[in-house]
Amino acid sequence: MSETPVPRVPGRDEDLPGVPAGPGDRPWLGSPDWRLVPQGPDWPQWMDDPAFLSDEYPGDPEEDEDPDNAPPPGLDDAELEALIAGAREVTAGRARAAEAAAQAGRTAVLAALEAVAAGRRGPGMPGSAQRVPGADASPAAGFGSGQPLDVAAGGAVLALFLEDAAGEDDRYAGASDDELAGVICGWDRAEAYASACKHAAAAELIRRRPAAGAAVAGEARMPEGWDEFAPRELGAVLGLSAGDAEEMLALAWALAASLPGTRAAFGAGILSRDKAAVIAWATALLDPAEARAAEALVLGRAGRLTAAQLRAAIRRAVMEVNPGKARQRREHGARRARVERWAEDSGNAGLAGRELPPAEVLAADQRVTAWAKQLRKAGLEGGMDALRARAYLDILLGTDSRPPAGGPDGRAGRDQDGAPVRATGGRGDPADSAGRPPRRGPSPDERRTPAPAGPLAGVIPPGFAGRVTLTIPAATLLDRAGRPGELAGIGPIDPGLARDLAAAAARSPRSTWCLTVTDGQGHAIGHGCARPAPSHGRGTPGTPGGPDPPGPARFTLAPAGQPGPPGGYGTWRFSAGIPGQPDLLIQIGPIPAGDCDHRHQANSHDPGVMLRHLAQVRHATCTGPGCRRPAGRCDFEHNTPYEAGGRTCLCNGNPKCRFDHRLKQDPRWNAEQLPGGEVRWTTPSGRQYVTEPTRYPI
């Protein structure tokens, strides 16, 4: 019950004229100055008794009352104390009712997690589970330490209380720091609950998309596996890659089939999605009974462990439950050893070896550290992390990043031709015959030899040119604008790096150049490949592997005064401005964005070189939903099969990887190539998704 005062009426007998009501003034119960508000089903029936609200109750006229703190007429101190206690009990009952609503439908889950949840707020740090009922002081009061909402399980009702506490501006007005911390924990539990519900829905998708011939077992009635194209369908729905969708299905399957405790903790908000995934991945090799035994060893403390701590704990538990399978998993992983490359958010890139032998990884790591110490001893600046990264690349590229030896004036030493030199040991060059860094550092009796080409010679390492696909806007290349470029396998790169890479490529006669015209959205509508222009005495190409020509590249692009292909964009002369490199001519032809002129149509099943190239220009990656496999490693796939009368033409072909080639042939799926080059996919559920042509930097 809440005591809600109504504005006082001036001139009452108990009020002195002109004196405002003070905090100790108490109008009598039932007067216009009081209103008793029912708060729920726990409202006491006796409160509705008219006799109780009557102001004719005489009270005790002999009672000596404090005039500044008198109870309402008709109630003595004991009765007033009982009334206040009842009001507080109703307030506490209201909070308990809210908590009960938040826990509705999850009684069994909470019972199973009682031991886990004791003394905790949720996925965050441990907190008090002692409930301290009291009157609300702010919209977030229920989230204070130990309050009912602070220990309530995640759920939709909890989210409503959180939204109410946030206010219209999400500023949590009136909330203390402690209450705000409880709110953050509450949102964490609500987020986990929502994610658990999403994965439960994904588990149902597995039931409806079982693998062919998969047996169904267990109380959850989960098939042993899911259809190979289910990740593509889920990825299209959520905008995920097939790999990410596969991980989601794997987690959903594990939670439903093997890990009831983890599933319950996930739904209650004790475990986040990432922590639930750590347990699921570690126990994936175990059968359901073994998986439950392993999770039982860590579940009681999983909520308060970090992801790294939990990963170590569950791995240890798996080894205890079934060491043989743990060994088999390690051996299976070793067969999947690989080197991965990815783009960093900063614009740099990452490179790492995965599933490598542990002993060799430790040995390699020690070698990287040893060479980093040599770089530091030689005077290379930077912290140990930066030096280890430099050493890592030195070892991979066979370069030596030690600074050149200082001359008498303190500057880098030079040989007789003016080239920088490095200090090396008296018993050999800085790199052995295989191009590896030396096993020992510089010594006092160092002699000077020419430095090997390496990253310190410039931004671009040797061997870059001609090995990757670089896309750069012409305005950036010509230094007329600062628009980003794109490097295949890495992604967007800033204009400065794009120019440096283009200049490095221009110094190699093995580099090939193409020019693509785009519309306002970056879609290719014209393309041409460069060929050497008649030299007319302008010089000959440089020698591959020789020293870089002096001076920076200065690119120019100008009309050549020659007609291009009919309906195209003319012929252009392209020059890097490097002595020894010939100018290039580029004839730009159209890429149809509507009706096709079939100019590159082949008369057989296999496309010609130019047709395949133009298909890869229009779609730089596979046209499967969410697939990013480079088009150069894909099939030229006929939308209408060639055997059914389909053309081998740009209007009827696009790149698809082998997986999506088979996906398109599955009778439950359908793919249509639209006139503008888009590919419209229809999934087994009937939903449609469109893969548009590549958007190039503009």
Backbone hydrogen bonds, N-H to C=O, Kabsch-Sander energy under -0.5 kcal/mol:
donor,donor_aa,acceptor,acceptor_aa,energy
2,S,37,V,-0.6
4,T,2,S,-0.9
4,T,35,R,-1.1
6,V,33,D,-1.2
12,R,9,V,-0.8
15,D,12,R,-1.5
19,V,16,L,-2.2
25,D,22,G,-1.4
31,S,28,W,-1.9
34,W,31,S,-2.1
37,V,2,S,-0.8
37,V,35,R,-0.6
43,W,40,G,-1.6
47,M,44,P,-1.1
48,D,45,Q,-1.8
49,D,46,W,-1.3
52,F,49,D,-0.9
53,L,49,D,-1.1
54,S,50,P,-0.8
54,S,51,A,-0.6
57,Y,54,S,-0.6
63,E,60,D,-1.7
65,E,63,E,-0.9
69,N,66,D,-1.5
75,L,72,P,-2.0
80,L,76,D,-2.7
81,E,77,D,-2.7
82,A,78,A,-2.2
83,L,79,E,-2.4
84,I,80,L,-2.6
85,A,81,E,-2.4
86,G,82,A,-2.4
87,A,83,L,-2.2
88,R,84,I,-2.5
89,E,85,A,-2.2
90,V,86,G,-2.0
91,T,87,A,-2.2
92,A,88,R,-2.8
93,G,89,E,-2.6
94,R,90,V,-2.3
95,A,91,T,-1.7
96,R,92,A,-2.4
97,A,93,G,-2.5
98,A,94,R,-2.1
99,E,95,A,-2.4
100,A,96,R,-2.7
101,A,97,A,-2.2
102,A,98,A,-2.1
103,Q,99,E,-1.5
104,A,101,A,-1.1
106,R,103,Q,-2.3
110,L,106,R,-2.6
111,A,107,T,-2.1
112,A,108,A,-2.1
113,L,109,V,-1.5
114,E,111,A,-1.0
117,A,113,L,-3.2
118,A,114,E,-1.2
120,R,117,A,-1.9
121,R,125,M,-0.5
127,G,119,G,-0.9
141,A,138,S,-2.2
143,F,140,A,-2.1
144,G,141,A,-1.7
146,G,128,S,-0.6
147,Q,144,G,-2.5
149,L,142,G,-1.1
150,D,142,G,-1.0
150,D,147,Q,-1.1
151,V,147,Q,-0.9
151,V,148,P,-0.8
154,G,268,A,-2.1
159,A,155,G,-1.8
160,L,156,A,-1.5
161,F,157,V,-1.9
162,L,158,L,-2.2
163,E,159,A,-2.5
164,D,160,L,-2.2
165,A,161,F,-2.3
166,A,162,L,-1.7
167,G,163,E,-1.1
170,D,167,G,-1.0
171,R,166,A,-1.0
172,Y,166,A,-1.9
175,A,172,Y,-1.9
180,L,176,S,-2.6
181,A,177,D,-2.3
182,G,178,D,-1.9
183,V,179,E,-2.2
184,I,180,L,-2.4
185,C,181,A,-2.2
186,G,182,G,-2.2
187,W,183,V,-2.7
188,D,184,I,-1.9
189,R,185,C,-2.1
190,A,186,G,-2.6
191,E,187,W,-2.8
192,A,188,D,-2.1
193,Y,189,R,-2.4
194,A,190,A,-2.4
195,S,191,E,-2.4
196,A,192,A,-2.6
197,C,193,Y,-2.2
198,K,194,A,-2.1
199,H,195,S,-2.3
200,A,196,A,-1.9
201,A,197,C,-1.8
202,A,198,K,-1.9
203,A,199,H,-2.0
204,E,200,A,-1.4
205,L,201,A,-1.6
206,I,202,A,-1.7
207,R,203,A,-1.8
208,R,204,E,-1.6
209,R,205,L,-1.2
209,R,206,I,-0.5
211,A,225,G,-1.9
214,A,211,A,-2.3
217,A,222,M,-1.8
221,R,218,G,-1.4
222,M,217,A,-1.4
224,E,215,A,-1.6
227,D,209,R,-3.1
230,A,227,D,-1.7
233,E,229,F,-1.8
234,L,230,A,-2.7
235,G,231,P,-2.9
236,A,232,R,-2.1
237,V,233,E,-1.7
238,L,234,L,-2.2
239,G,235,G,-1.5
240,L,235,G,-2.1
245,A,241,S,-2.5
246,E,242,A,-2.3
247,E,243,G,-2.0
248,M,244,D,-2.0
249,L,245,A,-2.3
250,A,246,E,-2.3
251,L,247,E,-2.3
252,A,248,M,-2.5
253,W,249,L,-2.7
254,A,250,A,-2.3
255,L,251,L,-2.5
256,A,252,A,-1.9
257,A,253,W,-2.7
258,S,254,A,-2.4
259,L,254,A,-1.7
263,R,259,L,-2.4
264,A,260,P,-2.3
265,A,261,G,-2.4
266,F,262,T,-2.4
267,G,263,R,-2.4
268,A,264,A,-2.0
269,G,265,A,-0.7
269,G,266,F,-0.7
270,I,265,A,-1.8
271,L,265,A,-1.6
276,A,272,S,-2.3
277,A,273,R,-2.3
278,V,274,D,-1.9
279,I,275,K,-1.8
280,A,276,A,-2.2
281,W,277,A,-3.0
282,A,278,V,-1.9
283,T,279,I,-1.7
284,A,281,W,-0.9
286,L,283,T,-1.6
291,A,287,D,-2.8
292,R,288,P,-2.2
293,A,289,A,-1.8
294,A,290,E,-2.3
295,E,291,A,-2.5
296,A,292,R,-1.8
297,L,293,A,-0.7
297,L,294,A,-0.9
298,V,294,A,-0.5
298,V,295,E,-1.2
299,L,295,E,-2.4
301,R,298,V,-1.5
302,A,298,V,-1.0
303,G,299,L,-0.5
304,R,301,R,-0.7
305,L,301,R,-0.7
305,L,302,A,-0.7
310,L,306,T,-2.9
311,R,307,A,-2.3
312,A,308,A,-1.9
313,A,309,Q,-2.2
314,I,310,L,-2.8
315,R,311,R,-1.8
316,R,312,A,-2.0
317,A,313,A,-2.0
318,V,314,I,-2.4
319,M,315,R,-2.1
320,E,316,R,-1.8
321,V,317,A,-2.3
322,N,318,V,-2.7
326,A,322,N,-1.6
327,R,323,P,-2.0
328,Q,324,G,-2.1
329,R,325,K,-2.3
330,R,326,A,-1.8
331,E,327,R,-2.3
332,H,328,Q,-2.6
333,G,329,R,-2.7
334,A,330,R,-1.8
335,R,331,E,-1.0
335,R,332,H,-0.7
336,R,333,G,-1.7
337,A,334,A,-1.3
338,R,354,R,-1.7
340,E,352,A,-3.4
342,W,350,G,-1.9
344,E,348,N,-2.4
347,G,344,E,-1.5
350,G,342,W,-3.0
352,A,340,E,-2.3
354,R,338,R,-3.5
361,V,357,P,-2.2
362,L,358,P,-2.3
363,A,359,A,-2.2
364,A,360,E,-2.8
365,D,361,V,-2.7
366,Q,362,L,-2.2
367,R,363,A,-1.9
368,V,364,A,-2.4
369,T,365,D,-2.3
370,A,366,Q,-2.5
371,W,367,R,-2.4
372,A,368,V,-2.2
373,K,369,T,-2.0
374,Q,370,A,-1.5
375,L,371,W,-2.3
376,R,372,A,-2.2
377,K,373,K,-2.4
378,A,374,Q,-2.0
379,G,376,R,-1.3
380,L,375,L,-2.5
387,L,383,G,-2.4
388,R,384,M,-2.6
389,A,385,D,-2.1
390,R,386,A,-2.2
391,A,387,L,-2.7
392,Y,388,R,-2.6
393,L,389,A,-1.9
394,D,390,R,-2.3
395,I,391,A,-2.5
396,L,392,Y,-1.8
397,L,393,L,-3.0
398,G,394,D,-1.7
399,T,394,D,-1.4
405,A,421,V,-0.8
407,G,411,R,-6.0
410,G,407,G,-2.0
413,G,405,A,-3.5
415,D,419,A,-2.4
418,G,415,D,-1.9
421,V,413,G,-1.7
422,R,449,T,-1.8
424,T,447,R,-1.8
428,G,425,G,-1.4
432,D,436,R,-1.7
435,G,432,D,-2.3
446,E,443,S,-1.0
447,R,424,T,-1.3
449,T,422,R,-1.3
451,A,420,P,-1.6
457,A,454,G,-2.0
458,G,455,P,-1.5
464,F,461,P,-1.1
467,R,464,F,-1.8
470,L,468,V,-0.6
471,T,486,E,-3.3
472,I,470,L,-0.5
476,T,473,P,-0.5
477,L,473,P,-2.5
478,L,474,A,-2.7
479,D,476,T,-1.5
480,R,475,A,-3.3
481,A,475,A,-1.4
485,G,493,I,-2.0
486,E,471,T,-3.0
487,L,491,G,-2.6
488,A,469,T,-2.8
490,I,487,L,-2.4
491,G,487,L,-3.2
493,I,485,G,-2.0
498,A,494,D,-2.3
499,R,495,P,-2.4
500,D,496,G,-2.1
501,L,497,L,-2.6
502,A,498,A,-2.3
503,A,499,R,-2.6
504,A,500,D,-2.2
505,A,501,L,-2.4
506,A,502,A,-2.2
507,R,503,A,-1.0
507,R,504,A,-0.5
508,S,505,A,-1.5
511,S,508,S,-1.5
515,L,528,G,-3.0
517,V,526,G,-2.7
519,D,523,H,-2.1
522,G,519,D,-1.7
525,I,517,V,-3.2
526,G,517,V,-1.6
527,H,589,G,-2.8
528,G,515,L,-2.1
530,A,513,W,-3.0
531,R,585,L,-2.0
533,A,583,D,-2.7
538,R,535,S,-1.2
546,G,543,T,-2.2
554,R,576,A,-2.3
556,T,575,S,-2.5
558,A,573,R,-2.0
560,A,571,T,-2.6
568,G,565,P,-2.4
569,Y,588,I,-2.6
571,T,562,Q,-1.3
572,W,586,I,-2.3
573,R,558,A,-3.4
574,F,572,W,-0.5
574,F,584,L,-3.4
575,S,556,T,-2.3
580,G,538,R,-0.5
581,Q,578,I,-2.1
584,L,574,F,-3.2
585,L,531,R,-3.1
586,I,572,W,-2.7
587,Q,529,C,-0.6
588,I,570,G,-2.4
588,I,586,I,-0.6
589,G,527,H,-2.6
589,G,587,Q,-0.6
591,I,525,I,-2.7
601,Q,598,H,-1.4
602,A,648,T,-2.6
612,R,608,G,-2.5
613,H,609,V,-2.2
614,L,610,M,-2.8
615,A,611,L,-2.1
616,Q,612,R,-1.8
617,V,613,H,-1.7
618,R,614,L,-2.5
619,H,615,A,-2.1
620,A,618,R,-0.5
622,C,629,R,-2.2
623,T,655,P,-2.3
627,C,624,G,-1.7
631,A,620,A,-2.8
633,R,630,P,-1.9
634,C,631,A,-1.9
635,D,656,K,-2.9
637,E,635,D,-0.9
637,E,654,N,-2.5
639,N,652,N,-2.7
644,A,641,P,-1.1
645,G,642,Y,-1.7
646,G,641,P,-2.4
648,T,602,A,-0.6
649,C,647,R,-1.1
652,N,649,C,-1.6
654,N,637,E,-1.6
656,K,635,D,-2.1
661,H,657,C,-2.3
662,R,658,R,-2.0
663,L,659,F,-2.0
664,K,660,D,-2.2
665,Q,661,H,-1.0
666,D,662,R,-0.7
666,D,663,L,-1.1
669,W,666,D,-1.7
670,N,682,T,-1.5
672,E,680,R,-2.2
674,L,672,E,-0.6
674,L,678,E,-3.3
677,G,674,L,-2.1
679,V,691,T,-2.3
680,R,672,E,-3.1
680,R,678,E,-0.5
681,W,679,V,-0.6
681,W,689,Y,-3.6
682,T,670,N,-2.7
683,T,687,R,-2.7
686,G,683,T,-1.9
689,Y,681,W,-2.3
691,T,679,V,-3.0
692,E,690,V,-0.7
694,T,618,R,-2.1
696,Y,522,G,-3.1
696,Y,694,T,-0.7
